[in-house]
Amino acid sequence: MKATQELGQWLGQNGHTLVYGGSKSGLMGILAGATLKAGGEVIGVEAQMFMDEGVEFEGLTKLIVEKDIPDRRKTMIKYGEAFIAFPGGLGTLEEISEIMSKKALNQLEGAPCIFYNFNGYYDDLERMLHTMIDMELSTPAKQKGIHFCRNLAEIEEILM
């Protein structure tokens, strides 16, 4: 939680806008709250099914409601200039996999894909990407712009 709060504070203090799924729960809710508290703007993009459950974060700079998860993800990608995956579950993996695929297809030129590899959470995924290259199923060029960062300082280097 501390690392999440630090990133939110850094985003807000440095004039970045956070675009995320719009929920008040989990690490992303903590990130949104910290960004707002630090004076940053936060755009939530929530699927109607989650609005029906009442999990949206109240008090965002802007809340966009989409009909479903694919439209939600499409809108978040449209607004995104950099993509950061915290340790998360299957939804996080699905979302960041699409970003990696778009990076490989040169559809997100200049937008970094960052895994916040806190406590080595994404070590196995990083090894898998290297294995793909070793087995000639991918290339360094296809994985350009995919970063594994262990702390905020490494993320700052990429985003500055």
Secondary structure, 3 states (H helix, E strand, C coil): CHHHHHHHHHHHHCCCEEEECCECCHHHHHHHHHHHHCCCEEEEEEEHHHHHHCCECCCCCEEEEECCHHHHHHHHHHHCCCEEECCCCHHHHHHHHHHHHHHHCCCCCCCCEEEECHHHCCHHHHHHHHHHHHCCCCCCCCCCCEEEECCHHHHHHHHC
